[in-house]
Amino acid sequence: MEPRTRAGITTVAAVVLFALPLGAQTVWTGSWAAAPVAANGPAAAAAAAVADANGTVYRNIVHLSLGGKALRLRLSNEFGTTSLAISSVHVALSAGAGTIRPETDHAVTFGGADSVVIPAGALAVSDAVEMPATAFADMAVSLLVLPQPGATLTWHQLGMSTNYMAPGKDGVRAMKLESAKTVTSWYLLKGVDVDAGPKAAAVVVLGASISDGYRSTMDANTRWPDDLARRLHANPGTAKVGVLDEGISGNRLLHDGTGPSALARLDRDVLAQSGAKYVIISLGTNDIGRTFFPMRPGETVTAEQLTWSLQQIALRAHARGVRVYATTLNPFGGAAYYSAAGEQMRQTYNHFVKTSPAFDGFIDFDAATRDPAHPETLLPAFDSGDHLHPNDAGYKAMGEAIDLKLFTR
């Protein structure tokens, strides 16, 4: 079978043919990830406003959790409704403020070609890039996309990271993008894998806005998964364990909304990750809040439905040999959708997490962040101000509440 091409652009079918021999020689582990959703409305308008006849360059700045002797990229058209052609991709070390270190710049190929067409609903995995990367390196991944009528871009909205869009075809390799617009989302890039050796593994966080780092400091990497990654790296017994943050702000266990529900996206966002050995389930607050303050009909859930969804995730992960840890839910007294009935459901949920044999262990975020004098609320020193999301200190307390021994099993 000959590799198929269109206008000199390699299709994903060709990627599969060329990638098989490499996969037999290299053990890949996820080092950075972001859960994709559809970039509609303002996101699509922002991208269109930057584009010109030569296309748009998207420069994503990502913070690795694990180093390796080589890397590869995962690009996503999973929410596209038509095929998406990506004309050129480069990766380099970030030099800050959207610039790169030119001596580290590498062209990224797909089945040996400089470009790739990703079918609607699919992703593309690049060839290996022989570029050593250290843990916690900031990488700049630049992608050139030519104008394509009808294309729906895939992105991760809440990046808490300053990224860049610019017109023109030469920006993928430019040290500094000209006429760049800053954005705080990641476009088209969903993961970076590294060759960290056969003993490396990844922890995947299946979460919502608190895992996504909402109201943390921009560009500071102070989400609780970031704190966990730093602790794992500093501990000799877990130094080869990376962390993949698959939180989506607004996400829920049982209903679609901001992205598909956790049950719907489990295979794509967790079980398909390279080297995934552990999953931390850390969501449910939005399900509870929208039960008592629904935005649309049919959003209410029961405590029994929530605990059933946790068991379903655990069953599916265990079938793939992935260890499962669930977290208790942080208190959110005083938040916009707090209610006494919702607090009772949170307590029922937390009791299940701490006592159910469905999991391989639990992480008590409730105990780590609550105010002892008012246990239905966050400790004031950890409250970002909305009584729902922690601040940097609260996220740090969450990261430090995790027993690293969970990741030596």
C-alpha positions as a Markdown table, in Angstrom:
| # | Residue | x | y | z |
|---|---|---|---|---|
| 1 | Met | 0.0 | 0.0 | 0.0 |
| 2 | Glu | 1.4 | 3.4 | -1.0 |
| 3 | Pro | 1.2 | 6.3 | 1.4 |
| 4 | Arg | -1.6 | 8.7 | 0.3 |
| 5 | Thr | -0.8 | 12.3 | -0.3 |
| 6 | Arg | -2.8 | 15.4 | -1.2 |
| 7 | Ala | -1.1 | 18.5 | -2.5 |
| 8 | Gly | 2.1 | 17.3 | -1.0 |
| 9 | Ile | 0.6 | 16.9 | 2.4 |
| 10 | Thr | 0.9 | 13.6 | 4.2 |
| 11 | Thr | -2.3 | 12.0 | 5.5 |
| 12 | Val | -2.7 | 10.2 | 8.8 |
| 13 | Ala | -2.7 | 6.9 | 7.0 |
| 14 | Ala | 0.9 | 7.5 | 6.0 |
| 15 | Val | 1.7 | 8.4 | 9.6 |
| 16 | Val | 0.6 | 5.0 | 10.7 |
| 17 | Leu | 2.7 | 3.2 | 8.1 |
| 18 | Phe | 5.9 | 5.0 | 9.0 |
| 19 | Ala | 5.3 | 5.1 | 12.8 |
| 20 | Leu | 5.2 | 1.4 | 13.4 |
| 21 | Pro | 8.9 | 0.6 | 13.2 |
| 22 | Leu | 9.8 | 3.5 | 15.5 |
| 23 | Gly | 7.2 | 2.4 | 18.1 |
| 24 | Ala | 9.0 | -1.0 | 18.3 |
| 25 | Gln | 12.2 | 0.8 | 19.4 |
| 26 | Thr | 11.1 | 3.6 | 21.6 |
| 27 | Val | 9.1 | 3.7 | 24.8 |
| 28 | Trp | 7.0 | 6.9 | 25.0 |
| 29 | Thr | 5.6 | 8.5 | 28.1 |
| 30 | Gly | 3.4 | 11.6 | 28.3 |
| 31 | Ser | 5.1 | 14.7 | 29.6 |
| 32 | Trp | 2.5 | 17.3 | 28.9 |
| 33 | Ala | -1.1 | 17.2 | 27.9 |
| 34 | Ala | -4.3 | 19.3 | 27.6 |
| 35 | Ala | -7.8 | 18.0 | 27.0 |
| 36 | Pro | -9.2 | 19.2 | 23.7 |
| 37 | Val | -12.6 | 20.8 | 23.0 |
| 38 | Ala | -14.1 | 22.6 | 20.0 |
| 39 | Ala | -13.0 | 26.2 | 19.5 |
| 40 | Asn | -16.2 | 27.9 | 18.6 |
| 41 | Gly | -17.5 | 31.4 | 18.9 |
| 42 | Pro | -15.0 | 34.0 | 20.1 |
| 43 | Ala | -12.1 | 31.5 | 19.7 |
| 44 | Ala | -12.8 | 30.9 | 16.1 |
| 45 | Ala | -13.3 | 34.7 | 15.5 |
| 46 | Ala | -10.0 | 35.5 | 17.2 |
| 47 | Ala | -8.2 | 33.0 | 15.0 |
| 48 | Ala | -9.9 | 34.4 | 11.8 |
| 49 | Ala | -9.0 | 38.0 | 12.8 |
| 50 | Val | -5.3 | 37.1 | 12.8 |
| 51 | Ala | -5.2 | 35.0 | 9.6 |
| 52 | Asp | -4.1 | 36.3 | 6.2 |
| 53 | Ala | -3.6 | 34.7 | 2.8 |
| 54 | Asn | -0.5 | 33.1 | 4.1 |
| 55 | Gly | -2.3 | 31.5 | 7.1 |
| 56 | Thr | -1.9 | 31.7 | 10.8 |
| 57 | Val | 0.9 | 30.6 | 13.1 |
| 58 | Tyr | -0.1 | 29.3 | 16.5 |
| 59 | Arg | 2.8 | 29.3 | 18.9 |
| 60 | Asn | 1.9 | 27.2 | 22.0 |
| 61 | Ile | 4.1 | 27.4 | 25.1 |
| 62 | Val | 4.0 | 24.3 | 27.2 |
| 63 | His | 5.7 | 23.2 | 30.4 |
| 64 | Leu | 7.0 | 19.6 | 30.5 |
| 65 | Ser | 6.7 | 17.5 | 33.6 |
| 66 | Leu | 9.2 | 14.8 | 32.5 |
| 67 | Gly | 12.4 | 14.9 | 30.5 |
| 68 | Gly | 13.7 | 12.6 | 27.8 |
| 69 | Lys | 16.2 | 12.1 | 25.1 |
| 70 | Ala | 13.6 | 12.7 | 22.3 |
| 71 | Leu | 10.1 | 13.9 | 22.0 |
| 72 | Arg | 7.0 | 13.7 | 19.8 |
| 73 | Leu | 3.9 | 15.7 | 19.4 |
| 74 | Arg | 0.2 | 14.9 | 19.4 |
| 75 | Leu | -1.9 | 17.3 | 17.2 |
| 76 | Ser | -5.7 | 17.3 | 17.4 |
| 77 | Asn | -8.6 | 17.7 | 15.0 |
| 78 | Glu | -10.8 | 15.7 | 17.2 |
| 79 | Phe | -13.5 | 18.4 | 17.3 |
| 80 | Gly | -13.1 | 19.4 | 13.6 |
| 81 | Thr | -16.0 | 18.7 | 11.2 |
| 82 | Thr | -13.7 | 18.6 | 8.2 |
| 83 | Ser | -10.1 | 17.5 | 7.5 |
| 84 | Leu | -7.5 | 19.9 | 8.7 |
| 85 | Ala | -4.3 | 20.6 | 6.9 |
| 86 | Ile | -1.3 | 21.7 | 9.0 |
| 87 | Ser | 1.4 | 22.9 | 6.7 |
| 88 | Ser | 4.4 | 23.1 | 9.0 |
| 89 | Val | 5.3 | 22.4 | 12.6 |
| 90 | His | 8.4 | 23.4 | 14.5 |
| 91 | Val | 9.4 | 22.9 | 18.2 |
| 92 | Ala | 12.1 | 24.7 | 20.1 |
| 93 | Leu | 13.0 | 25.8 | 23.7 |
| 94 | Ser | 11.1 | 28.9 | 24.7 |
| 95 | Ala | 13.2 | 32.0 | 25.5 |
| 96 | Gly | 10.2 | 33.8 | 27.0 |
| 97 | Ala | 7.7 | 36.4 | 25.8 |
| 98 | Gly | 6.9 | 34.3 | 22.7 |
| 99 | Thr | 10.5 | 34.0 | 21.5 |
| 100 | Ile | 12.5 | 30.9 | 20.9 |
| 101 | Arg | 16.1 | 29.8 | 21.2 |
| 102 | Pro | 16.9 | 29.4 | 17.5 |
| 103 | Glu | 19.7 | 27.0 | 18.0 |
| 104 | Thr | 17.2 | 24.5 | 19.5 |
| 105 | Asp | 14.7 | 24.8 | 16.7 |
| 106 | His | 13.6 | 21.5 | 15.0 |
| 107 | Ala | 11.2 | 20.8 | 12.2 |
| 108 | Val | 8.6 | 18.2 | 13.0 |
| 109 | Thr | 7.7 | 15.6 | 10.5 |
| 110 | Phe | 4.8 | 13.1 | 10.0 |
| 111 | Gly | 5.8 | 10.0 | 8.2 |
| 112 | Gly | 8.8 | 11.8 | 6.9 |
| 113 | Ala | 6.8 | 14.7 | 5.5 |
| 114 | Asp | 6.8 | 18.3 | 6.7 |
| 115 | Ser | 3.0 | 18.6 | 6.7 |
| 116 | Val | 0.0 | 16.5 | 7.6 |
| 117 | Val | -3.8 | 16.3 | 6.9 |
| 118 | Ile | -5.7 | 15.2 | 10.0 |
| 119 | Pro | -9.2 | 13.8 | 9.3 |
| 120 | Ala | -12.2 | 15.1 | 11.1 |
| 121 | Gly | -12.4 | 13.7 | 14.6 |
| 122 | Ala | -8.9 | 12.3 | 14.6 |
| 123 | Leu | -5.4 | 13.1 | 15.9 |
| 124 | Ala | -2.0 | 12.9 | 14.4 |
| 125 | Val | 1.2 | 11.7 | 16.2 |
| 126 | Ser | 4.4 | 13.1 | 14.9 |
| 127 | Asp | 7.7 | 11.3 | 14.1 |
| 128 | Ala | 10.3 | 11.3 | 16.9 |
| 129 | Val | 12.2 | 14.6 | 17.2 |
| 130 | Glu | 15.8 | 13.9 | 18.3 |
| 131 | Met | 15.7 | 16.8 | 20.7 |
| 132 | Pro | 16.7 | 16.2 | 24.4 |
| 133 | Ala | 14.3 | 17.8 | 26.8 |
| 134 | Thr | 14.7 | 18.3 | 30.6 |
| 135 | Ala | 11.9 | 18.1 | 33.1 |
| 136 | Phe | 10.1 | 21.4 | 33.5 |
| 137 | Ala | 11.5 | 22.8 | 30.3 |
| 138 | Asp | 9.2 | 25.4 | 28.5 |
| 139 | Met | 8.8 | 24.3 | 24.9 |
| 140 | Ala | 7.4 | 26.5 | 22.1 |
| 141 | Val | 5.4 | 24.5 | 19.5 |
| 142 | Ser | 4.6 | 26.5 | 16.4 |
| 143 | Leu | 2.1 | 25.4 | 13.8 |
| 144 | Leu | 1.2 | 26.9 | 10.4 |
| 145 | Val | -2.4 | 26.6 | 9.3 |
| 146 | Leu | -3.5 | 28.0 | 5.9 |
| 147 | Pro | -7.0 | 29.3 | 5.4 |
| 148 | Gln | -9.5 | 26.5 | 5.2 |
| 149 | Pro | -13.2 | 27.4 | 4.9 |
| 150 | Gly | -15.4 | 25.5 | 7.2 |
| 151 | Ala | -12.7 | 24.2 | 9.5 |
| 152 | Thr | -13.5 | 24.0 | 13.2 |
| 153 | Leu | -10.3 | 24.3 | 15.3 |
| 154 | Thr | -9.7 | 22.2 | 18.3 |
| 155 | Trp | -8.2 | 23.9 | 21.4 |
| 156 | His | -7.9 | 23.8 | 25.2 |
| 157 | Gln | -9.5 | 27.0 | 26.4 |
| 158 | Leu | -8.1 | 27.6 | 29.9 |
| 159 | Gly | -4.4 | 27.4 | 29.3 |
| 160 | Met | -3.4 | 29.7 | 32.2 |
| 161 | Ser | -0.4 | 30.2 | 29.8 |
| 162 | Thr | 0.4 | 33.1 | 27.4 |
| 163 | Asn | 0.5 | 31.8 | 23.8 |
| 164 | Tyr | 0.7 | 33.5 | 20.5 |
| 165 | Met | -1.1 | 33.8 | 17.1 |
| 166 | Ala | 0.4 | 35.7 | 14.2 |
| 167 | Pro | -0.2 | 35.9 | 10.4 |
| 168 | Gly | 2.3 | 34.7 | 7.9 |
| 169 | Lys | 4.0 | 31.5 | 6.8 |
| 170 | Asp | 7.5 | 32.1 | 8.2 |
| 171 | Gly | 6.6 | 32.3 | 11.8 |
| 172 | Val | 7.0 | 28.6 | 12.6 |
| 173 | Arg | 10.8 | 29.1 | 12.6 |
| 174 | Ala | 11.0 | 32.8 | 13.5 |
| 175 | Met | 12.8 | 33.7 | 16.8 |
| 176 | Lys | 10.0 | 36.3 | 17.4 |
| 177 | Leu | 6.6 | 36.4 | 15.8 |
| 178 | Glu | 5.7 | 39.6 | 14.0 |
| 179 | Ser | 2.3 | 41.2 | 14.6 |
| 180 | Ala | 1.5 | 38.6 | 17.2 |
| 181 | Lys | -1.6 | 38.5 | 19.3 |
| 182 | Thr | -1.5 | 37.0 | 22.7 |
| 183 | Val | -4.0 | 34.3 | 23.8 |
| 184 | Thr | -4.4 | 32.2 | 26.9 |
| 185 | Ser | -5.5 | 29.0 | 25.2 |
| 186 | Trp | -3.6 | 26.1 | 23.5 |
| 187 | Tyr | -4.6 | 25.6 | 19.8 |
| 188 | Leu | -4.4 | 22.2 | 18.0 |
| 189 | Leu | -1.7 | 20.7 | 20.3 |
| 190 | Lys | -2.9 | 18.1 | 22.8 |
| 191 | Gly | 0.2 | 16.4 | 24.0 |
| 192 | Val | 4.0 | 16.0 | 24.2 |
| 193 | Asp | 5.5 | 12.6 | 24.7 |
| 194 | Val | 9.1 | 12.0 | 25.7 |
| 195 | Asp | 11.4 | 9.0 | 25.4 |
| 196 | Ala | 12.2 | 8.8 | 29.2 |
| 197 | Gly | 13.1 | 5.1 | 29.2 |
| 198 | Pro | 11.2 | 1.9 | 30.0 |
| 199 | Lys | 10.7 | 2.7 | 33.7 |
| 200 | Ala | 8.9 | 6.0 | 33.1 |
| 201 | Ala | 5.1 | 6.3 | 33.7 |
| 202 | Ala | 2.4 | 9.0 | 33.7 |
| 203 | Val | -0.2 | 10.1 | 36.1 |
| 204 | Val | -3.3 | 11.4 | 34.3 |
| 205 | Val | -5.6 | 13.9 | 36.1 |
| 206 | Leu | -9.2 | 13.7 | 35.0 |
| 207 | Gly | -10.7 | 16.9 | 36.4 |
| 208 | Ala | -12.5 | 20.2 | 36.0 |
| 209 | Ser | -11.5 | 23.8 | 36.6 |
| 210 | Ile | -9.8 | 23.2 | 39.9 |
| 211 | Ser | -7.5 | 20.7 | 38.2 |
| 212 | Asp | -7.2 | 23.1 | 35.2 |
| 213 | Gly | -5.8 | 25.8 | 37.6 |
| 214 | Tyr | -8.5 | 28.4 | 37.3 |
| 215 | Arg | -7.6 | 31.6 | 39.2 |
| 216 | Ser | -4.0 | 30.4 | 39.6 |
| 217 | Thr | -1.2 | 32.8 | 38.6 |
| 218 | Met | -0.9 | 33.1 | 34.8 |
| 219 | Asp | 2.3 | 31.5 | 33.4 |
| 220 | Ala | 3.5 | 30.5 | 36.9 |
| 221 | Asn | 2.5 | 26.8 | 36.6 |
| 222 | Thr | 1.0 | 26.7 | 40.1 |
| 223 | Arg | -1.9 | 24.3 | 39.4 |
| 224 | Trp | -2.0 | 21.5 | 41.9 |
| 225 | Pro | -1.0 | 18.9 | 39.2 |
| 226 | Asp | 2.1 | 21.2 | 38.6 |
| 227 | Asp | 3.0 | 21.0 | 42.3 |
| 228 | Leu | 2.5 | 17.2 | 42.2 |
| 229 | Ala | 4.9 | 17.0 | 39.2 |
| 230 | Arg | 7.6 | 18.9 | 41.1 |
| 231 | Arg | 7.3 | 16.7 | 44.2 |
| 232 | Leu | 7.4 | 13.5 | 42.1 |
| 233 | His | 10.5 | 14.7 | 40.3 |
| 234 | Ala | 12.3 | 15.6 | 43.5 |
| 235 | Asn | 11.6 | 12.2 | 45.0 |
| 236 | Pro | 14.1 | 9.5 | 43.8 |
| 237 | Gly | 11.5 | 6.8 | 43.9 |
| 238 | Thr | 9.1 | 8.7 | 41.6 |
| 239 | Ala | 11.4 | 10.9 | 39.5 |
| 240 | Lys | 10.4 | 9.1 | 36.3 |
| 241 | Val | 6.7 | 9.8 | 36.8 |
| 242 | Gly | 5.2 | 12.6 | 34.7 |
| 243 | Val | 1.9 | 14.3 | 35.2 |
| 244 | Leu | -0.7 | 15.0 | 32.5 |
| 245 | Asp | -3.4 | 17.5 | 33.4 |
| 246 | Glu | -6.6 | 16.6 | 31.6 |
| 247 | Gly | -8.8 | 19.1 | 33.5 |
| 248 | Ile | -11.5 | 21.0 | 31.6 |
| 249 | Ser | -13.0 | 24.1 | 33.3 |
| 250 | Gly | -16.7 | 23.5 | 33.7 |
| 251 | Asn | -16.5 | 19.7 | 33.1 |
| 252 | Arg | -18.8 | 17.2 | 34.7 |
| 253 | Leu | -18.9 | 13.5 | 35.3 |
| 254 | Leu | -22.3 | 12.8 | 33.8 |
| 255 | His | -23.3 | 15.6 | 31.4 |
| 256 | Asp | -21.7 | 17.3 | 28.5 |
| 257 | Gly | -21.2 | 21.0 | 28.7 |
| 258 | Thr | -17.7 | 22.4 | 28.6 |
| 259 | Gly | -16.4 | 19.5 | 26.6 |
| 260 | Pro | -17.8 | 16.0 | 26.7 |
| 261 | Ser | -18.5 | 14.4 | 30.1 |
| 262 | Ala | -15.8 | 12.6 | 32.0 |
| 263 | Leu | -17.4 | 9.3 | 31.2 |
| 264 | Ala | -17.5 | 10.2 | 27.5 |
| 265 | Arg | -13.9 | 11.4 | 27.2 |
| 266 | Leu | -12.2 | 8.8 | 29.5 |
| 267 | Asp | -10.8 | 6.7 | 26.7 |
| 268 | Arg | -9.5 | 9.6 | 24.6 |
| 269 | Asp | -8.2 | 11.8 | 27.4 |
| 270 | Val | -6.9 | 9.2 | 29.9 |
| 271 | Leu | -6.6 | 5.6 | 28.7 |
| 272 | Ala | -5.0 | 6.5 | 25.4 |
| 273 | Gln | -2.2 | 8.5 | 27.0 |
| 274 | Ser | 1.3 | 7.2 | 26.5 |
| 275 | Gly | 2.7 | 5.4 | 29.5 |
| 276 | Ala | -0.5 | 6.0 | 31.6 |
| 277 | Lys | -0.2 | 4.0 | 34.8 |
| 278 | Tyr | -2.3 | 6.0 | 37.2 |
| 279 | Val | -5.4 | 8.2 | 37.0 |
| 280 | Ile | -6.6 | 10.7 | 39.6 |
| 281 | Ile | -10.4 | 11.4 | 39.4 |
| 282 | Ser | -11.0 | 14.9 | 40.7 |
| 283 | Leu | -14.4 | 16.2 | 39.6 |
| 284 | Gly | -18.0 | 16.2 | 40.6 |
| 285 | Thr | -18.5 | 19.7 | 42.0 |
| 286 | Asn | -20.0 | 21.0 | 38.8 |
| 287 | Asp | -22.5 | 18.1 | 38.7 |
| 288 | Ile | -23.6 | 18.9 | 42.3 |
| 289 | Gly | -23.8 | 22.7 | 41.7 |
| 290 | Arg | -25.8 | 22.4 | 38.5 |
| 291 | Thr | -28.2 | 19.9 | 40.1 |
| 292 | Phe | -29.4 | 22.7 | 42.4 |
| 293 | Phe | -28.7 | 25.6 | 40.0 |
| 294 | Pro | -29.3 | 24.1 | 36.6 |
| 295 | Met | -28.5 | 26.0 | 33.4 |
| 296 | Arg | -30.8 | 23.8 | 31.2 |
| 297 | Pro | -33.3 | 21.0 | 31.7 |
| 298 | Gly | -32.1 | 17.5 | 32.5 |
| 299 | Glu | -28.9 | 18.5 | 34.4 |
| 300 | Thr | -29.9 | 17.2 | 37.8 |
| 301 | Val | -28.1 | 14.1 | 39.2 |
| 302 | Thr | -28.4 | 12.1 | 42.4 |
| 303 | Ala | -25.6 | 11.1 | 44.8 |
| 304 | Glu | -26.1 | 7.5 | 43.6 |
| 305 | Gln | -25.6 | 8.5 | 40.0 |
| 306 | Leu | -22.4 | 10.3 | 40.9 |
| 307 | Thr | -20.9 | 7.4 | 42.8 |
| 308 | Trp | -22.0 | 5.0 | 40.0 |
| 309 | Ser | -20.0 | 7.2 | 37.5 |
| 310 | Leu | -16.9 | 6.9 | 39.7 |
| 311 | Gln | -17.2 | 3.2 | 39.7 |
| 312 | Gln | -17.6 | 3.1 | 36.0 |
| 313 | Ile | -14.4 | 5.0 | 35.5 |
| 314 | Ala | -12.6 | 2.8 | 37.9 |
| 315 | Leu | -13.8 | -0.4 | 36.2 |
| 316 | Arg | -12.7 | 0.8 | 32.7 |
| 317 | Ala | -9.3 | 2.0 | 33.9 |
| 318 | His | -8.6 | -1.2 | 35.8 |
| 319 | Ala | -9.4 | -3.2 | 32.7 |
| 320 | Arg | -6.5 | -1.4 | 31.1 |
| 321 | Gly | -4.2 | -2.0 | 34.0 |
| 322 | Val | -4.4 | 1.6 | 35.2 |
| 323 | Arg | -4.4 | 2.3 | 39.0 |
| 324 | Val | -7.3 | 4.6 | 40.1 |
| 325 | Tyr | -7.2 | 7.2 | 42.9 |
| 326 | Ala | -10.2 | 9.4 | 43.6 |
| 327 | Thr | -10.1 | 12.7 | 45.4 |
| 328 | Thr | -12.6 | 14.2 | 47.9 |
| 329 | Leu | -14.3 | 17.4 | 46.7 |
| 330 | Asn | -13.1 | 20.7 | 48.1 |
| 331 | Pro | -15.7 | 22.7 | 50.2 |
| 332 | Phe | -17.4 | 25.5 | 48.3 |
| 333 | Gly | -19.6 | 27.2 | 50.9 |
| 334 | Gly | -20.4 | 30.7 | 49.8 |
| 335 | Ala | -19.9 | 30.0 | 46.1 |
| 336 | Ala | -22.5 | 31.0 | 43.6 |
| 337 | Tyr | -24.1 | 27.6 | 43.4 |
| 338 | Tyr | -23.7 | 26.5 | 47.0 |
| 339 | Ser | -26.7 | 25.1 | 48.8 |
| 340 | Ala | -27.3 | 23.1 | 51.9 |
| 341 | Ala | -28.6 | 20.2 | 49.8 |
| 342 | Gly | -25.6 | 20.4 | 47.6 |
| 343 | Glu | -23.3 | 20.3 | 50.7 |
| 344 | Gln | -25.1 | 17.1 | 51.8 |
| 345 | Met | -24.4 | 15.5 | 48.4 |
| 346 | Arg | -20.8 | 16.6 | 48.6 |
| 347 | Gln | -20.5 | 14.9 | 52.0 |
| 348 | Thr | -22.1 | 11.7 | 50.6 |
| 349 | Tyr | -19.7 | 11.8 | 47.7 |
| 350 | Asn | -16.6 | 12.3 | 49.9 |
| 351 | His | -17.7 | 9.5 | 52.2 |
| 352 | Phe | -17.9 | 7.1 | 49.2 |
| 353 | Val | -14.5 | 8.1 | 47.9 |
| 354 | Lys | -12.9 | 7.4 | 51.3 |
| 355 | Thr | -14.6 | 4.1 | 51.9 |
| 356 | Ser | -15.3 | 2.4 | 48.5 |
| 357 | Pro | -13.2 | -0.6 | 47.5 |
| 358 | Ala | -13.6 | 0.5 | 43.9 |
| 359 | Phe | -10.4 | 2.6 | 44.1 |
| 360 | Asp | -6.8 | 1.8 | 44.7 |
| 361 | Gly | -6.6 | 4.7 | 47.2 |
| 362 | Phe | -8.0 | 8.2 | 47.8 |
| 363 | Ile | -6.6 | 11.7 | 48.2 |
| 364 | Asp | -8.3 | 14.0 | 50.7 |
| 365 | Phe | -8.5 | 17.4 | 49.2 |
| 366 | Asp | -11.4 | 18.3 | 51.5 |
| 367 | Ala | -9.2 | 17.9 | 54.6 |
| 368 | Ala | -6.3 | 19.8 | 52.9 |
| 369 | Thr | -8.3 | 22.9 | 52.1 |
| 370 | Arg | -11.3 | 23.3 | 54.4 |
| 371 | Asp | -11.7 | 25.8 | 57.2 |
| 372 | Pro | -11.8 | 23.9 | 60.5 |
| 373 | Ala | -14.1 | 26.4 | 62.0 |
| 374 | His | -16.4 | 26.3 | 59.0 |
| 375 | Pro | -15.8 | 23.0 | 57.3 |
| 376 | Glu | -18.3 | 23.7 | 54.4 |
| 377 | Thr | -16.0 | 26.5 | 53.3 |
| 378 | Leu | -12.4 | 26.9 | 52.0 |
| 379 | Leu | -9.8 | 28.1 | 54.5 |
| 380 | Pro | -9.7 | 31.9 | 53.9 |
| 381 | Ala | -5.9 | 31.7 | 53.2 |
| 382 | Phe | -6.6 | 29.3 | 50.3 |
| 383 | Asp | -9.7 | 31.1 | 48.8 |
| 384 | Ser | -9.1 | 32.8 | 45.5 |
| 385 | Gly | -12.1 | 35.0 | 46.3 |
| 386 | Asp | -15.0 | 33.2 | 44.6 |
| 387 | His | -15.2 | 30.6 | 47.5 |
| 388 | Leu | -14.9 | 27.8 | 45.0 |
| 389 | His | -11.5 | 27.9 | 43.4 |
| 390 | Pro | -8.3 | 27.8 | 45.5 |
| 391 | Asn | -5.5 | 30.4 | 45.1 |
| 392 | Asp | -1.9 | 29.5 | 44.5 |
| 393 | Ala | -1.4 | 28.6 | 48.2 |
| 394 | Gly | -4.5 | 26.4 | 48.2 |
| 395 | Tyr | -3.4 | 24.6 | 45.0 |
| 396 | Lys | 0.0 | 24.0 | 46.7 |
| 397 | Ala | -1.7 | 22.6 | 49.8 |
| 398 | Met | -3.6 | 20.2 | 47.5 |
| 399 | Gly | -0.4 | 19.1 | 45.7 |
| 400 | Glu | 1.3 | 18.5 | 49.0 |
| 401 | Ala | -1.6 | 16.5 | 50.4 |
| 402 | Ile | -0.9 | 13.7 | 47.9 |
| 403 | Asp | 1.1 | 10.7 | 49.3 |
| 404 | Leu | 3.8 | 10.0 | 46.8 |
| 405 | Lys | 3.8 | 6.3 | 47.8 |
| 406 | Leu | 0.7 | 6.0 | 45.7 |
| 407 | Phe | 3.0 | 6.2 | 42.6 |
| 408 | Thr | 5.6 | 3.6 | 43.7 |
| 409 | Arg | 3.2 | 0.7 | 43.4 |
